[in-house]
């Protein structure tokens, strides 16, 4: 599967943004999809994941209650709705995929990656 993330941009603190991860391939619905982010000078951190059915979701503590991950298998797209954005959310956001329904928070467990999309939150 090939992934492409988009929707990043510049937003003020407290604002919202929705990222999209578009996938190619007929078996998109077989993949667990996750979002990771990498801030300036930081490691790539887990943000959220969603199972192939969309029934299971998993969030990093730092984004719980502010970010929502969802998917539309008919459109081969996963979304990350972000509200109440903070300057510390500034990062390049990546979507990643792995076969199966287990949601991992480690980047090494995901086989497929898209290019990142930059989110900048100004104070």
Long-range contacts (C-beta under 8 A, 24 or more apart in sequence): 1-25, 1-27, 1-28, 1-31, 1-97, 1-112, 2-112, 2-114, 3-95, 3-96, 3-97, 3-112, 3-113, 3-114, 4-114, 4-115, 5-93, 5-94, 5-95, 5-114, 5-115, 5-116, 5-117, 6-117, 7-117, 8-92, 8-93, 8-116, 8-117, 8-118, 8-119, 8-120, 9-118, 9-119, 9-120, 10-120, 10-122, 11-85, 11-119, 11-120, 11-121, 11-122, 12-85, 12-121, 12-122, 13-85, 13-86, 13-87, 13-121, 13-122, 13-123, 14-84, 14-85, 15-85, 15-121, 16-81, 16-82, 16-83, 16-84, 16-85, 17-82, 17-85, 17-119, 18-79, 18-80, 18-81, 18-82, 19-79, 19-80, 19-82, 19-93, 19-95, 19-117, 19-119, 20-77, 20-78, 20-79, 20-80, 21-77, 21-78, 21-79, 21-80, 21-95, 21-114, 22-76, 22-77, 23-76, 23-77, 23-78, 23-97, 24-76, 25-76, 28-73, 28-76, 29-73, 30-99, 30-100, 31-97, 31-98, 31-99, 31-100, 31-112, 32-97, 32-98, 32-99, 32-100, 32-101, 32-102, 32-103, 33-69, 33-71, 33-78, 33-95, 33-96, 33-97, 34-95, 34-96, 34-97, 34-98, 34-103, 34-104, 34-105, 34-110, 35-69, 35-78, 35-80, 35-93, 35-94, 35-95, 35-96, 36-93, 36-94, 36-95, 36-96, 36-107, 37-89, 37-91, 37-92, 37-93, 37-94, 37-119, 38-91, 38-92, 38-94, 38-116, 39-88, 39-90, 39-91, 39-92, 40-90, 40-91, 42-91, 44-94, 44-107, 46-105, 46-106, 46-107, 47-80, 47-93, 48-80, 49-103, 49-104, 49-105, 50-78, 50-103, 51-101, 51-103, 52-100, 52-101, 53-101, 56-101, 56-103, 57-103, 58-103, 58-105, 60-105, 62-88, 63-89, 82-119, 85-119, 85-121, 86-121, 87-121, 87-122, 87-123, 88-121, 89-119, 89-121, 90-119, 90-120, 90-121, 91-118, 91-119, 92-116, 92-117, 92-118, 92-119, 93-117, 93-118, 93-119
